[in-house]
Structure formats: C-alpha cells, structure tokens
Amino acid sequence: MELQLLSIVEIWKHLKWLPKFILRRIFKKERLSDLVLIDVQARHESVKVDLGEVSSYQIYFQVINMSPFDIELDRAEIDFSCAGIPLSNQYIKKTSFKAGQVGSLYIKGEIQTPKAIQIAKVYENNSSSVSLHCEFNCSLHDFTKICSNLSGVHVNFINEEWRKKTLKIS
C-alpha cells in the first residue's frame, strides 16, 4: 500500500501546475478529508491512563496524509470515553503533515479526581473509545476531519489498584 500511496502522491506532484480552481474541483473539502486517515496507534501503549495521585491520560494517534498536498492540523477536539467516563481535551498546537506522510499526534490531559475515582471503580470493563473533530489547513481550502467513535481502544491502566486501596473501593 505504501508503494501505491507514494506513486499517487508523486503523480499529483507533477500535476500541481494545474490552476487552483481546477484542483479545487478535483479535491473538494470532502475528498481531502477522506484522504486523511486518523486512528489510535496500533503498537505498544497507544492509550495510557495513570490513576495515581495526579491522574492523567496519554493518547498516541497515527495520522496518514494520503493527499498530494501538505496539510496542517490547526486544532482538534478529542473526546475520550475511558471505561465509560467522558474526558475531553483540546489540541491547539499546529502540526504539519507533508503529502504522503505517516505522522503521529500525541495528546495528554489531566483527569479530575471525581472522574479518576469513578474510572477506578469500573476500569475492569475497559469499554473505551475515542472521537476526534479536527480542523486542517491546506493550500486549496481548509477542511474538517471527524473520526467518530474509534472503538476497541485498549487502555493500559497504571495505579488503579493504588486508587482503589486509598479510597477503599471494592
């Protein structure tokens, strides 16, 4: 697949001389959005939740820009359902992805104590999912990428037993 991706990107690099109004007709906002793939990274610890004294979470995403244009993530809103408990975060650091690039995105956030307690009570169910709403900039036009309910997210929990013991949760 990577060979096909590179060849498509290479072909379009040679056609960038086309006027922008033609390129805009070929690459509408929806098409650009379809050419950007975002998912939770597949290897190692892609999602980690620390339920220690200062609770936090970390999520690693993989971003694949299959479009023939460089794009820039302007901002993103992440909704993380951790064991059924909603956690939200906003990412406002601009991040660039070249045409054909496979990149990554790192999100971290704090978990308020009441939510950490609730997660410690039900973490064994581990029914977690992530949703993203991303705004991208591109030389043709800005576009939105929505990834709703990326389910089946395996969360690596740390200090969950400590939290249960300190709060005497059974």
Backbone as a chain_set.jsonl record, in Angstrom:
{"seq": "MELQLLSIVEIWKHLKWLPKFILRRIFKKERLSDLVLIDVQARHESVKVDLGEVSSYQIYFQVINMSPFDIELDRAEIDFSCAGIPLSNQYIKKTSFKAGQVGSLYIKGEIQTPKAIQIAKVYENNSSSVSLHCEFNCSLHDFTKICSNLSGVHVNFINEEWRKKTLKIS", "coords": {"N": [[0.813, -1.198, 0.0], [1.957, 1.254, 0.729], [3.675, 1.754, -1.374], [1.851, 2.239, -3.44], [0.624, 4.52, -2.393], [2.766, 6.349, -2.369], [3.252, 6.491, -5.131], [0.876, 7.633, -6.108], [0.947, 10.123, -4.832], [3.313, 11.112, -5.965], [2.57, 11.269, -8.681], [0.586, 13.268, -8.57], [2.14, 15.395, -7.717], [3.433, 16.158, -10.01], [1.366, 17.248, -11.377], [0.666, 19.565, -10.158], [0.886, 21.992, -11.317], [-1.449, 22.64, -12.458], [-4.188, 24.958, -12.607], [-5.464, 26.438, -9.574], [-8.269, 26.553, -9.36], [-9.137, 24.405, -10.839], [-7.938, 22.282, -9.482], [-9.298, 22.58, -7.077], [-11.825, 21.764, -7.795], [-11.388, 19.071, -8.307], [-10.319, 18.17, -5.889], [-12.288, 18.446, -3.559], [-13.477, 19.66, -0.347], [-14.528, 17.473, 1.084], [-13.289, 15.334, -0.209], [-10.567, 15.785, 0.37], [-10.719, 15.439, 3.13], [-11.373, 12.718, 3.222], [-8.972, 11.662, 2.372], [-7.264, 11.826, 4.469], [-6.252, 9.9, 7.046], [-6.937, 8.948, 10.337], [-6.139, 7.372, 13.321], [-5.976, 5.496, 16.39], [-2.721, 4.712, 17.447], [-1.297, 1.586, 16.535], [0.595, -0.037, 17.822], [2.425, -0.966, 20.8], [1.987, 1.006, 23.755], [-0.627, 2.655, 23.15], [-2.679, 4.061, 24.361], [-2.708, 5.354, 27.532], [-3.576, 5.405, 30.937], [-3.134, 6.982, 33.922], [-3.931, 6.542, 37.16], [-2.984, 7.631, 39.477], [-2.025, 9.819, 42.241], [-2.03, 12.39, 41.056], [-3.936, 12.339, 38.471], [-3.867, 11.297, 35.033], [-3.97, 11.128, 31.398], [-2.775, 9.678, 28.318], [-2.648, 9.716, 24.815], [-1.755, 8.291, 21.781], [-1.868, 9.051, 18.438], [-2.059, 7.997, 15.021], [-1.462, 9.616, 12.022], [-2.237, 9.725, 8.687], [-1.446, 11.212, 5.761], [-2.789, 11.042, 2.844], [-3.223, 12.668, 0.75], [-2.204, 14.697, -2.087], [-1.171, 17.045, -1.181], [0.456, 19.271, 1.115], [-0.576, 19.454, 4.473], [-1.961, 21.047, 7.393], [-2.581, 20.514, 10.712], [-4.773, 22.4, 12.408], [-6.305, 22.656, 14.732], [-7.777, 20.512, 17.231], [-10.41, 18.63, 18.686], [-10.767, 16.355, 21.207], [-12.564, 13.625, 22.33], [-12.574, 11.405, 24.82], [-13.687, 8.434, 25.908], [-13.272, 6.893, 28.698], [-13.408, 3.867, 30.031], [-16.112, 4.275, 30.007], [-16.364, 6.765, 31.167], [-16.556, 10.151, 30.443], [-13.977, 12.107, 28.989], [-12.577, 15.108, 27.957], [-10.599, 17.022, 25.641], [-8.691, 19.692, 24.243], [-6.689, 20.29, 21.446], [-4.345, 22.487, 20.429], [-1.986, 22.976, 19.165], [-0.328, 23.688, 16.261], [0.293, 21.406, 13.694], [2.197, 20.07, 11.115], [1.801, 18.064, 8.171], [3.319, 16.451, 5.603], [2.684, 15.803, 2.104], [1.694, 12.526, 1.571], [2.841, 11.676, 3.949], [3.285, 9.697, 6.892], [2.437, 10.347, 9.999], [2.519, 11.268, 13.519], [0.528, 12.003, 16.412], [0.37, 13.35, 19.571], [-1.449, 13.299, 22.475], [-2.208, 14.604, 25.638], [-3.7, 14.717, 28.854], [-5.271, 15.907, 31.892], [-6.956, 14.173, 34.533], [-9.746, 14.775, 36.398], [-10.184, 14.429, 39.94], [-12.757, 13.312, 40.906], [-13.61, 11.977, 38.572], [-11.468, 10.232, 38.184], [-11.768, 8.573, 40.384], [-14.21, 7.359, 39.75], [-13.47, 6.023, 37.39], [-11.609, 4.221, 38.462], [-13.339, 2.57, 39.824], [-14.699, 1.205, 37.792], [-12.907, 0.387, 35.839], [-12.162, -2.161, 34.986], [-14.006, -3.051, 33.153], [-13.312, -1.691, 30.875], [-14.399, -0.474, 28.535], [-13.644, 1.466, 26.27], [-13.382, 4.351, 24.141], [-12.565, 6.642, 21.45], [-13.137, 9.837, 20.078], [-12.676, 12.222, 17.482], [-12.497, 15.597, 16.382], [-11.253, 17.347, 13.926], [-9.607, 20.213, 12.577], [-8.228, 21.167, 9.601], [-5.709, 22.903, 7.708], [-5.028, 23.785, 4.344], [-3.447, 24.35, 1.166], [-5.34, 24.479, -0.848], [-8.03, 24.557, 0.281], [-9.419, 24.987, 3.567], [-10.366, 22.281, 5.712], [-12.493, 19.875, 7.394], [-12.06, 17.08, 9.504], [-13.649, 14.37, 10.796], [-13.617, 11.89, 13.157], [-15.495, 9.594, 14.361], [-16.219, 7.818, 17.289], [-13.974, 5.818, 17.639], [-13.662, 2.745, 18.382], [-12.888, -0.095, 20.544], [-10.525, 0.465, 21.784], [-7.638, -0.26, 23.482], [-6.763, 0.225, 26.735], [-4.042, 0.995, 28.78], [-3.839, 0.736, 32.105], [-2.552, 2.412, 34.958], [-1.628, 2.475, 38.348], [-4.212, 1.975, 39.26], [-5.008, 0.156, 41.19], [-3.82, 1.273, 43.452], [-5.341, 3.603, 43.727], [-7.823, 2.457, 44.262], [-7.296, 1.178, 46.724], [-6.585, 3.34, 48.416], [-8.948, 4.659, 48.536], [-10.58, 2.778, 49.486], [-12.143, 1.177, 47.798], [-14.118, -1.443, 46.653]], "CA": [[0.0, 0.0, 0.0], [2.794, 2.432, 0.795], [4.167, 1.989, -2.722], [0.755, 2.875, -4.172], [0.462, 5.843, -1.823], [3.841, 7.185, -2.868], [3.11, 6.726, -6.56], [-0.224, 8.581, -6.292], [1.459, 11.427, -4.422], [4.286, 11.528, -6.982], [1.836, 11.651, -9.889], [-0.057, 14.561, -8.361], [3.166, 16.44, -7.62], [3.716, 16.6, -11.365], [0.181, 17.928, -11.899], [0.368, 20.726, -9.319], [0.902, 23.184, -12.155], [-2.827, 22.948, -12.832], [-4.73, 26.098, -11.852], [-6.105, 26.053, -8.309], [-9.711, 26.361, -9.49], [-9.332, 23.03, -11.321], [-7.585, 21.401, -8.362], [-10.371, 22.676, -6.08], [-12.941, 20.934, -8.267], [-10.991, 17.669, -8.157], [-10.119, 17.904, -4.459], [-13.236, 19.171, -2.713], [-13.202, 19.508, 1.082], [-14.855, 16.105, 1.49], [-12.256, 14.439, -0.769], [-9.368, 15.967, 1.191], [-10.989, 14.803, 4.415], [-11.289, 11.263, 3.014], [-7.579, 11.286, 2.119], [-6.526, 11.91, 5.734], [-6.671, 8.823, 7.935], [-6.506, 9.132, 11.722], [-6.543, 6.27, 14.197], [-5.097, 5.262, 17.533], [-1.579, 3.914, 17.008], [-1.554, 0.162, 16.717], [1.61, -0.764, 18.579], [2.878, -0.563, 22.134], [0.956, 1.591, 24.616], [-1.191, 3.8, 22.442], [-3.504, 4.813, 25.316], [-2.288, 5.062, 28.905], [-4.287, 6.167, 31.955], [-2.487, 6.898, 35.23], [-4.903, 6.92, 38.19], [-2.246, 7.994, 40.689], [-2.481, 10.991, 42.99], [-2.358, 13.354, 39.996], [-4.355, 11.433, 37.398], [-3.701, 11.829, 33.683], [-4.044, 10.162, 30.302], [-1.974, 9.942, 27.125], [-3.127, 9.003, 23.638], [-0.932, 8.456, 20.583], [-2.608, 8.836, 17.197], [-1.327, 7.933, 13.763], [-2.099, 10.44, 11.002], [-1.715, 9.403, 7.358], [-1.879, 12.192, 4.767], [-2.746, 10.417, 1.521], [-3.474, 13.681, -0.277], [-0.972, 15.169, -2.728], [-0.889, 18.386, -0.678], [0.843, 19.417, 2.508], [-1.696, 19.911, 5.291], [-1.588, 21.455, 8.738], [-3.623, 20.391, 11.732], [-4.912, 23.696, 13.061], [-6.788, 22.38, 16.085], [-8.562, 19.284, 17.333], [-11.125, 18.374, 19.931], [-10.722, 14.921, 21.46], [-13.471, 13.106, 23.348], [-12.081, 10.091, 25.22], [-14.573, 7.739, 26.843], [-12.389, 5.972, 29.41], [-14.238, 2.961, 30.827], [-17.429, 4.879, 30.051], [-16.308, 8.092, 31.785], [-16.134, 11.079, 29.395], [-12.865, 13.038, 29.197], [-12.42, 15.917, 26.744], [-9.366, 17.791, 25.566], [-8.499, 20.44, 23.012], [-5.311, 20.316, 20.973], [-4.257, 23.709, 19.647], [-0.648, 23.101, 18.593], [-0.359, 23.437, 14.817], [1.189, 20.316, 13.309], [2.205, 19.91, 9.656], [1.979, 16.736, 7.593], [3.634, 16.551, 4.177], [1.946, 14.91, 1.209], [2.151, 11.141, 1.679], [3.499, 11.42, 5.234], [2.661, 8.995, 8.003], [2.921, 11.06, 11.173], [1.865, 10.926, 14.78], [-0.042, 13.083, 17.195], [0.41, 12.966, 20.971], [-2.406, 14.059, 23.279], [-2.193, 14.281, 27.06], [-4.647, 15.524, 29.616], [-5.455, 15.571, 33.301], [-8.245, 13.601, 34.921], [-10.192, 15.316, 37.679], [-10.272, 13.397, 40.975], [-14.014, 12.534, 40.905], [-13.634, 11.081, 37.411], [-10.469, 9.189, 38.428], [-12.392, 7.632, 41.327], [-15.201, 6.59, 39.003], [-12.741, 5.124, 36.481], [-11.033, 3.146, 39.28], [-14.421, 1.649, 40.178], [-15.238, 0.434, 36.66], [-11.892, 0.259, 34.788], [-12.028, -3.537, 34.505], [-14.865, -3.194, 31.976], [-12.461, -1.153, 29.818], [-15.114, -0.154, 27.297], [-13.148, 2.805, 25.965], [-13.387, 4.774, 22.741], [-12.074, 7.998, 21.22], [-13.694, 10.567, 18.933], [-11.91, 13.429, 17.169], [-13.005, 16.588, 15.441], [-10.025, 18.051, 13.559], [-9.648, 21.26, 11.558], [-6.98, 21.189, 8.853], [-5.444, 23.946, 6.721], [-4.404, 23.273, 3.127], [-3.327, 25.429, 0.185], [-6.574, 24.553, -1.647], [-9.029, 25.063, 1.203], [-9.449, 24.376, 4.895], [-11.371, 21.222, 5.771], [-12.746, 19.237, 8.684], [-11.999, 15.625, 9.555], [-14.318, 13.873, 12.002], [-13.475, 10.452, 13.405], [-16.438, 9.322, 15.445], [-16.272, 6.544, 17.998], [-12.934, 4.82, 17.39], [-13.89, 1.82, 19.496], [-11.917, -1.17, 20.69], [-9.275, 1.043, 22.265], [-7.106, -0.949, 24.657], [-6.153, 1.196, 27.644], [-3.112, 0.485, 29.785], [-4.092, 1.456, 33.354], [-1.464, 2.451, 35.932], [-2.012, 2.952, 39.682], [-5.643, 1.812, 39.519], [-5.142, -0.542, 42.476], [-3.488, 2.243, 44.486], [-6.504, 4.477, 43.914], [-8.874, 1.658, 44.91], [-6.915, 0.942, 48.116], [-6.625, 4.574, 49.188], [-10.358, 5.067, 48.688], [-11.26, 1.591, 49.985], [-13.155, 0.75, 46.82], [-14.055, -2.9, 46.479]], "C": [[0.852, 1.255, 0.0], [3.356, 2.778, -0.575], [3.104, 2.672, -3.561], [0.561, 4.307, -3.691], [1.52, 6.791, -2.369], [3.677, 7.475, -4.348], [1.975, 7.703, -6.846], [0.245, 9.988, -5.941], [2.433, 11.959, -5.46], [3.598, 11.98, -8.265], [1.226, 13.039, -9.712], [0.94, 15.685, -8.193], [3.481, 17.003, -9.001], [2.531, 17.341, -11.984], [-0.194, 19.167, -11.078], [0.384, 22.032, -10.111], [-0.506, 23.571, -12.602], [-3.335, 24.13, -12.014], [-5.506, 25.616, -10.62], [-7.602, 25.827, -8.466], [-10.024, 24.961, -10.033], [-9.03, 22.047, -10.194], [-8.673, 21.428, -7.287], [-11.592, 21.859, -6.492], [-12.636, 19.448, -8.099], [-10.922, 17.291, -6.681], [-11.025, 18.809, -3.637], [-12.89, 18.898, -1.247], [-13.451, 18.077, 1.553], [-13.791, 15.121, 1.006], [-10.963, 14.559, 0.032], [-9.533, 15.293, 2.549], [-10.874, 13.282, 4.314], [-9.852, 10.785, 2.827], [-6.685, 11.436, 3.349], [-7.097, 10.844, 6.661], [-6.087, 9.065, 9.323], [-7.027, 7.961, 12.534], [-5.584, 6.217, 15.373], [-3.954, 4.378, 17.047], [-1.764, 2.462, 17.396], [-0.576, -0.537, 17.661], [1.887, -0.13, 19.939], [1.722, 0.016, 22.954], [0.396, 2.837, 23.937], [-2.064, 4.661, 23.35], [-3.108, 4.378, 26.726], [-3.044, 5.981, 29.854], [-3.608, 5.906, 33.289], [-3.478, 7.422, 36.267], [-4.231, 7.215, 39.527], [-2.797, 9.255, 41.326], [-2.86, 12.141, 42.058], [-2.663, 12.518, 38.764], [-4.248, 12.105, 36.032], [-3.887, 10.721, 32.663], [-3.188, 10.64, 29.14], [-2.531, 9.102, 25.983], [-2.194, 9.327, 22.483], [-1.782, 8.111, 19.367], [-1.647, 8.721, 16.03], [-2.132, 8.73, 12.744], [-1.428, 10.121, 9.668], [-2.307, 10.402, 6.366], [-1.717, 11.567, 3.383], [-3.042, 11.414, 0.401], [-2.148, 14.114, -0.912], [-0.549, 16.557, -2.252], [-0.409, 18.328, 0.767], [-0.362, 19.966, 3.263], [-1.163, 20.28, 6.672], [-2.79, 21.267, 9.653], [-3.652, 21.704, 12.502], [-5.325, 23.524, 14.516], [-7.615, 21.095, 16.054], [-9.251, 19.242, 18.689], [-11.229, 16.869, 20.082], [-11.692, 14.592, 22.582], [-13.067, 11.664, 23.62], [-13.047, 9.526, 26.254], [-13.75, 6.638, 27.488], [-13.228, 5.135, 30.369], [-15.628, 3.569, 31.026], [-17.48, 6.268, 30.661], [-15.791, 9.082, 30.742], [-15.014, 12.019, 29.835], [-12.684, 13.801, 27.879], [-11.139, 16.726, 26.823], [-9.349, 18.546, 24.246], [-7.016, 20.504, 22.706], [-5.179, 21.526, 20.062], [-2.865, 23.943, 19.06], [-0.725, 22.764, 17.108], [0.705, 22.408, 14.461], [1.069, 20.087, 11.814], [2.448, 18.459, 9.267], [2.194, 16.914, 6.094], [2.77, 15.58, 3.385], [2.542, 13.505, 1.308], [2.774, 10.771, 3.008], [2.626, 10.603, 6.175], [3.255, 9.616, 9.26], [2.197, 10.62, 12.423], [1.44, 12.192, 15.5], [-0.139, 12.575, 18.635], [-0.498, 13.886, 21.771], [-2.244, 13.635, 24.74], [-3.146, 15.22, 27.778], [-4.736, 15.054, 31.052], [-6.848, 15.006, 33.521], [-8.593, 14.154, 36.295], [-10.418, 14.167, 38.656], [-11.602, 12.65, 40.992], [-14.105, 11.558, 39.723], [-12.628, 9.947, 37.58], [-11.031, 8.135, 39.388], [-13.39, 6.745, 40.599], [-14.533, 5.602, 38.046], [-12.17, 3.946, 37.256], [-12.099, 2.122, 39.666], [-14.797, 0.723, 39.03], [-14.199, 0.126, 35.575], [-11.792, -1.147, 34.208], [-12.918, -3.798, 33.296], [-14.139, -2.711, 30.729], [-13.191, -0.964, 28.495], [-14.779, 1.288, 26.926], [-13.203, 3.079, 24.476], [-12.91, 6.227, 22.659], [-12.795, 8.571, 20.008], [-12.874, 11.838, 18.744], [-12.677, 14.31, 16.208], [-11.807, 17.484, 15.127], [-10.29, 19.084, 12.477], [-8.272, 21.344, 10.917], [-6.918, 22.398, 7.926], [-4.724, 23.301, 5.546], [-4.354, 24.425, 2.128], [-4.581, 25.555, -0.679], [-7.723, 25.138, -0.845], [-8.905, 24.347, 2.541], [-10.553, 23.326, 4.906], [-11.415, 20.613, 7.161], [-12.648, 17.731, 8.533], [-12.613, 15.191, 10.879], [-14.144, 12.355, 12.055], [-14.342, 10.135, 14.62], [-16.27, 7.915, 15.984], [-15.261, 5.509, 17.502], [-12.978, 3.856, 18.565], [-12.813, 0.743, 19.53], [-10.557, -0.684, 21.156], [-8.835, 0.303, 23.52], [-6.334, 0.067, 25.499], [-5.251, 0.475, 28.627], [-3.292, 1.341, 31.042], [-2.905, 1.308, 34.287], [-2.024, 3.017, 37.227], [-3.504, 2.818, 39.974], [-5.874, 1.104, 40.851], [-4.809, 0.397, 43.632], [-4.698, 3.122, 44.773], [-7.62, 3.719, 44.63], [-8.568, 1.452, 46.399], [-7.031, 2.208, 48.951], [-8.059, 5.038, 49.424], [-11.206, 3.933, 49.227], [-12.446, 1.205, 49.093], [-13.019, -0.752, 46.629], [-14.252, -3.292, 45.032]], "O": [[0.505, 2.232, -0.665], [3.502, 3.953, -0.91], [3.414, 3.591, -4.319], [0.355, 5.21, -4.502], [1.207, 7.908, -2.783], [3.937, 8.596, -4.785], [2.101, 8.531, -7.749], [-0.032, 10.938, -6.675], [2.384, 13.14, -5.801], [4.006, 12.972, -8.87], [1.336, 13.887, -10.598], [0.619, 16.834, -8.498], [3.763, 18.193, -9.141], [2.686, 17.996, -13.015], [-1.258, 19.75, -11.287], [-0.062, 23.065, -9.613], [-0.732, 24.688, -13.067], [-2.956, 24.289, -10.854], [-6.115, 24.546, -10.623], [-8.162, 24.983, -7.766], [-11.07, 24.397, -9.714], [-9.777, 21.093, -9.978], [-8.939, 20.406, -6.653], [-12.306, 21.326, -5.643], [-13.528, 18.659, -7.786], [-11.403, 16.234, -6.274], [-10.578, 19.816, -3.086], [-12.098, 18.004, -0.949], [-12.67, 17.533, 2.334], [-13.432, 14.187, 1.722], [-10.331, 13.549, 0.342], [-8.608, 14.659, 3.055], [-10.341, 12.635, 5.216], [-9.548, 9.623, 3.097], [-5.48, 11.197, 3.273], [-8.275, 10.88, 7.016], [-4.899, 9.349, 9.469], [-8.201, 7.601, 12.448], [-4.512, 6.823, 15.346], [-4.18, 3.409, 16.322], [-2.318, 2.15, 18.45], [-0.93, -1.56, 18.247], [1.624, 1.048, 20.182], [0.59, -0.456, 22.841], [0.9, 3.942, 24.138], [-2.176, 5.868, 23.132], [-3.166, 3.197, 27.068], [-3.146, 7.184, 29.616], [-3.512, 4.763, 33.737], [-3.825, 8.603, 36.257], [-4.844, 7.063, 40.583], [-3.895, 9.704, 40.997], [-3.889, 12.789, 42.25], [-1.749, 12.042, 38.09], [-4.498, 13.301, 35.885], [-3.952, 9.54, 33.005], [-2.913, 11.831, 28.993], [-2.847, 7.926, 26.161], [-1.88, 10.491, 22.234], [-2.344, 7.02, 19.277], [-0.552, 9.284, 16.054], [-3.342, 8.543, 12.617], [-0.21, 10.232, 9.533], [-3.519, 10.435, 6.157], [-0.621, 11.57, 2.821], [-3.103, 11.034, -0.768], [-1.086, 13.911, -0.323], [0.331, 17.177, -2.85], [-0.811, 17.457, 1.538], [-1.079, 20.832, 2.762], [-0.067, 19.879, 7.064], [-3.873, 21.794, 9.397], [-2.681, 22.072, 13.162], [-4.772, 24.159, 15.414], [-8.082, 20.657, 15.003], [-8.742, 19.746, 19.69], [-11.722, 16.183, 19.186], [-11.651, 15.201, 23.651], [-13.203, 10.801, 22.752], [-13.199, 10.079, 27.343], [-13.553, 5.575, 26.9], [-13.7, 5.632, 31.392], [-16.245, 3.399, 32.078], [-18.541, 6.892, 30.672], [-14.702, 8.887, 30.204], [-15.082, 12.64, 30.895], [-12.644, 13.193, 26.81], [-10.658, 17.069, 27.903], [-9.921, 18.095, 23.254], [-6.193, 20.74, 23.59], [-5.837, 21.587, 19.023], [-2.603, 25.013, 18.511], [-1.145, 21.666, 16.743], [1.861, 22.52, 14.869], [-0.037, 19.928, 11.296], [3.188, 17.73, 9.927], [1.34, 17.467, 5.401], [2.196, 14.646, 3.945], [3.749, 13.322, 1.147], [3.202, 9.629, 3.176], [1.411, 10.786, 6.249], [4.437, 9.433, 9.551], [1.365, 9.713, 12.392], [1.928, 13.29, 15.229], [-0.67, 11.492, 18.881], [-0.336, 15.106, 21.748], [-2.153, 12.444, 25.039], [-3.364, 16.358, 27.362], [-4.329, 13.941, 31.384], [-7.789, 15.321, 32.794], [-7.82, 14.015, 37.242], [-10.797, 13.066, 38.254], [-11.581, 11.423, 41.086], [-14.618, 10.448, 39.866], [-12.898, 8.819, 37.167], [-10.79, 6.94, 39.214], [-13.418, 5.531, 40.8], [-14.988, 4.466, 37.912], [-12.226, 2.808, 36.791], [-11.795, 0.939, 39.819], [-15.174, -0.425, 39.263], [-14.564, -0.349, 34.499], [-11.381, -1.311, 33.059], [-12.616, -4.679, 32.491], [-14.33, -3.263, 29.645], [-12.639, -1.27, 27.438], [-15.536, 2.21, 27.229], [-13.086, 2.169, 23.655], [-12.86, 6.939, 23.662], [-13.033, 7.866, 19.028], [-12.432, 12.455, 19.714], [-13.408, 13.833, 15.34], [-11.394, 18.287, 15.963], [-11.095, 18.861, 11.573], [-7.272, 21.564, 11.6], [-7.941, 22.861, 7.422], [-3.915, 22.39, 5.722], [-5.133, 25.372, 2.234], [-4.858, 26.638, -1.194], [-8.327, 26.126, -1.264], [-8.356, 23.249, 2.629], [-11.553, 23.458, 4.2], [-10.518, 20.802, 7.982], [-13.107, 17.172, 7.537], [-12.155, 15.593, 11.948], [-14.486, 11.642, 11.112], [-13.953, 10.384, 15.761], [-16.191, 6.947, 15.227], [-15.645, 4.45, 17.005], [-12.398, 4.122, 19.619], [-11.944, 0.681, 18.66], [-9.547, -1.356, 20.942], [-9.571, 0.246, 24.505], [-5.377, 0.684, 25.03], [-5.639, -0.525, 29.231], [-2.945, 2.522, 31.05], [-2.32, 0.231, 34.403], [-2.821, 3.955, 37.194], [-4.009, 3.499, 40.867], [-6.828, 1.417, 41.563], [-5.445, 0.328, 44.684], [-5.038, 3.357, 45.932], [-8.288, 4.272, 45.504], [-9.466, 1.538, 47.237], [-7.523, 2.16, 50.078], [-8.342, 5.73, 50.402], [-12.414, 4.091, 49.409], [-13.559, 0.952, 49.553], [-11.912, -1.264, 46.463], [-14.229, -4.479, 44.705]]}, "num_chains": 1, "name": "protein.A"}
